[in-house]
Amino acid sequence: MASEQPTNLLERVDQAAQALTPQERRLAGHLVEHVERWGYLSSTELAKDLGVHRSTVVRFAQTLGYKGYPELQEAARLAYLREVANPNQLVLSPGGDGELGKVQAVFDRELENLQRTYSHLDVAALEETAARIAAARRVLVFGRRFSHPLALHLALILRTMRERVESAPAAGGSSVDLLFDLTPDDLVLVVSMRRHSPEVQRTLRYLADAGVPVTVLTDASPGNDLPGGAKVLRAHIGSTSMLDSYTALVSVTHALLTLAEAAIPAAADRLAQAEDAWQHFNKG
């Protein structure tokens, strides 16, 4: 019965994620990133937007435990108003006709991503990951393609805070070169967005089989087929264009680094030492 379902829309999506079909997962991902459209478009308009039949949208609403699309639409509207509506938002560049310009739209979406990310952030997983960063024998940060720059940044800062931090895959090498001797005393941080590549999937399965603790930093799309033992930190990456926004993901990474700095006994001294070294090299 619908009354037995979670009352929060996004909690319903998360609960149903593993049982969804590929097409339903696509709809769920769109709902998570564009909840305002589900709240204000008719089922016909939304179906046209998604390139599916109207009945597909209705069945999806029922899959989530709603009687039909109108009930899902009302839940989406409430979720949007509760989580992102803010009359005090900064107005950057109103256009001449009173409509917000492109820069304003980007700002609004970035703010929305941050608000929605922190509204559902797994703080316990964040704190546990920071503690594991401090206690691990070795920390490995893994990232491919567009996730690689953020993984490198994360590894560079952690390498300044503590010893034995590496990034994978190494230049000119394979991921296996850095994975084969990991133990349950180590920690792997995986940065991976949306549809995880076969290499990421193989890496996560290998680490799960080896009993190595893993935290995955990823987007908020449901049903990412992550191993059950992995900690997951999610961020919203919705954008006004075809380009994903990593603003909220970078912010969550910064929150993790802030907690890690407090948890690592020698972090403050090492950061100060690194700053002194930079000042020395920049003289003259």
C-alpha positions in Angstrom: 0.0 0.0 0.0 1.1 3.6 -0.6 0.9 4.3 3.1 3.6 1.8 3.8 6.0 3.5 1.4 8.5 6.2 2.6 6.8 9.6 2.6 9.8 11.4 1.0 9.9 11.2 -2.8 13.6 10.7 -3.2 13.6 8.1 -0.5 11.0 6.2 -2.5 13.3 6.4 -5.6 16.3 5.1 -3.6 14.3 2.3 -2.1 13.0 1.2 -5.5 16.3 1.7 -7.4 17.6 -1.8 -7.5 14.3 -3.3 -8.8 13.9 -0.8 -11.6 14.2 -1.7 -15.3 16.9 0.2 -17.4 14.2 2.5 -18.8 12.7 3.1 -15.3 16.2 4.0 -14.1 16.5 6.5 -16.8 13.2 8.0 -15.7 14.4 7.9 -12.1 17.6 9.7 -12.9 15.6 12.4 -14.8 13.3 12.8 -11.8 16.2 13.2 -9.3 17.9 15.8 -11.4 14.8 17.6 -12.8 12.3 17.3 -10.0 10.8 20.7 -10.8 9.8 19.4 -14.3 8.0 16.4 -12.8 6.3 18.8 -10.4 4.9 21.2 -13.1 4.7 19.4 -16.4 1.7 17.3 -17.4 2.3 13.6 -18.0 1.9 14.2 -21.7 4.5 17.0 -21.7 6.9 15.0 -19.6 6.6 11.9 -21.8 7.4 14.0 -24.8 10.4 15.5 -23.0 11.6 12.0 -22.2 10.8 10.4 -25.5 8.5 7.8 -24.0 4.8 7.0 -24.1 2.6 8.8 -21.5 1.6 5.4 -20.1 5.3 4.7 -19.3 5.3 7.8 -17.1 2.1 6.7 -15.4 3.4 3.1 -14.8 6.6 4.5 -13.4 4.6 6.6 -10.8 2.8 3.4 -9.8 6.1 1.6 -9.5 7.1 4.1 -6.9 4.0 3.4 -4.9 1.8 6.3 -6.1 -1.8 5.8 -7.4 -0.9 7.6 -10.6 1.0 10.5 -12.1 -1.0 13.3 -10.4 0.0 12.0 -6.9 3.7 11.7 -8.0 3.5 15.2 -9.5 2.2 16.6 -6.2 5.1 14.9 -4.3 7.6 16.3 -6.8 6.2 19.8 -6.5 6.3 19.6 -2.7 9.9 18.2 -2.8 11.0 21.0 -5.1 9.4 23.8 -3.0 10.7 22.3 0.2 14.3 21.8 -0.9 15.1 24.5 -3.4 12.6 27.3 -3.2 14.4 30.3 -1.7 13.1 33.9 -2.0 16.4 35.2 -0.9 18.5 33.8 -3.8 21.0 36.2 -5.3 19.9 37.8 -8.6 22.9 38.1 -10.9 21.9 39.3 -14.3 18.2 39.8 -15.1 17.6 40.3 -18.8 16.0 43.3 -20.4 12.7 41.5 -20.7 12.7 40.6 -17.0 13.7 36.9 -17.6 16.9 35.7 -16.0 19.9 35.5 -18.3 22.0 32.4 -18.9 24.5 33.2 -16.1 21.6 33.6 -13.7 20.2 30.2 -14.8 23.6 28.6 -14.2 23.8 30.1 -10.7 20.3 29.0 -9.8 21.1 25.4 -10.9 24.4 25.3 -9.0 22.7 26.5 -5.9 20.0 23.9 -6.4 22.6 21.2 -6.8 24.3 22.2 -3.5 21.0 22.4 -1.6 19.8 19.1 -2.8 23.2 17.4 -2.2 23.5 18.6 1.4 19.9 17.9 2.2 20.5 14.2 1.5 24.2 13.9 2.3 25.1 10.7 4.2 27.1 12.5 6.9 27.8 9.2 8.8 29.5 7.8 5.6 31.4 11.1 5.3 32.7 10.9 8.9 33.5 7.2 8.6 35.4 7.8 5.4 37.5 10.6 7.0 38.3 8.3 10.0 39.4 5.6 7.6 41.6 8.0 5.7 43.4 8.8 8.9 43.7 5.1 10.0 44.4 3.3 6.8 47.8 1.8 6.1 47.5 3.0 2.5 45.0 5.2 0.6 44.4 4.8 -3.1 42.3 7.3 -5.1 40.8 5.9 -8.3 39.3 7.9 -11.2 38.9 7.6 -14.9 38.1 10.0 -17.8 36.1 13.0 -16.5 36.4 11.9 -12.9 40.2 11.6 -13.2 41.0 15.4 -12.5 39.0 15.3 -9.3 40.6 12.1 -8.2 44.0 13.6 -8.8 43.1 16.7 -6.8 41.9 14.5 -3.9 45.0 12.4 -4.0 47.3 15.4 -4.1 45.8 17.1 -1.0 45.7 13.8 0.9 49.3 13.1 0.0 50.2 16.4 1.6 48.3 15.5 4.8 49.6 11.9 5.2 52.0 9.4 3.8 51.2 6.5 1.5 48.6 8.0 -0.8 48.5 7.0 -4.4 46.3 7.7 -7.5 45.2 5.0 -10.0 45.5 4.1 -12.7 49.2 5.2 -12.8 50.5 6.9 -16.0 51.5 4.2 -18.5 50.2 1.4 -16.2 47.2 -0.6 -15.4 44.9 -0.3 -12.4 45.9 -3.8 -11.4 49.4 -2.6 -10.7 48.2 -0.6 -7.7 45.3 -2.9 -6.7 46.8 -6.4 -6.4 48.4 -6.0 -2.9 45.7 -4.0 -1.2 44.4 -5.4 2.1 41.4 -4.7 4.5 43.8 -2.3 6.3 43.8 0.0 3.3 41.2 2.4 1.8 40.2 3.1 -1.8 38.3 6.2 -2.8 36.6 5.8 -6.2 35.4 8.9 -8.1 33.0 7.8 -10.8 30.0 9.5 -12.5 26.7 8.1 -13.9 27.1 4.9 -15.9 30.2 3.4 -14.3 32.6 2.1 -16.9 33.5 -1.7 -17.2 36.9 -0.9 -15.6 35.3 0.8 -12.6 32.8 -2.1 -12.2 35.7 -4.6 -12.4 37.7 -2.6 -9.9 34.8 -2.4 -7.4 34.1 -6.1 -7.7 37.7 -6.9 -7.2 38.0 -4.7 -4.1 34.7 -6.2 -2.7 36.1 -9.7 -3.1 39.4 -8.7 -1.4 37.6 -7.1 1.5 39.1 -3.7 0.9 37.1 -0.8 2.3 35.8 1.5 -0.5 34.0 4.8 -0.6 32.5 5.9 -3.9 32.0 9.6 -4.7 29.4 9.7 -7.4 26.3 11.5 -8.7 22.8 11.2 -7.3 21.4 9.0 -10.1 19.7 6.0 -8.5 20.5 2.4 -9.2 24.3 2.7 -9.8 24.8 -1.1 -9.1 27.5 -0.4 -6.5 28.8 -3.2 -4.3 26.7 -3.4 -1.1 29.7 -3.0 1.1 30.9 0.3 -0.4 30.2 3.6 1.3 28.6 6.1 -1.1 28.8 9.9 -1.1 26.4 11.3 -3.7 26.2 14.8 -5.3 23.7 16.3 -7.7 25.3 17.2 -11.1 22.3 18.6 -13.0 23.1 21.4 -15.4 21.4 23.9 -17.7 23.4 22.5 -20.6 24.6 19.1 -21.8 27.6 19.4 -19.5 27.4 17.9 -16.1 28.1 20.3 -13.2 30.7 19.1 -10.7 30.3 22.0 -8.2 28.4 20.0 -5.6 30.8 17.0 -6.0 33.8 19.3 -5.4 32.1 20.7 -2.3 31.5 17.2 -0.9 35.1 16.4 -1.6 36.1 19.6 0.3 33.9 18.5 3.2 35.6 15.1 3.2 39.1 16.7 3.2 38.2 19.1 6.0 37.1 16.2 8.2 40.2 14.2 7.2 42.5 17.1 8.2 41.0 17.0 11.6 41.2 13.3 11.9 44.9 12.9 10.8 47.2 13.6 13.7 50.0 15.0 11.6 48.0 16.7 8.9 48.3 20.3 10.3 52.1 20.0 10.6 52.5 18.5 7.2 50.4 21.2 5.6 52.4 23.9 7.3 55.6 22.1 6.2 54.4 22.0 2.6 53.5 25.8 2.7 57.0 26.6 4.0 58.5 24.5 1.1 56.4 26.4 -1.4 57.5 29.8 0.0 61.2 28.6 -0.2 60.9 27.5 -3.8 59.1 30.7 -4.8 61.8 33.0 -3.4 63.7 35.0 -6.0 
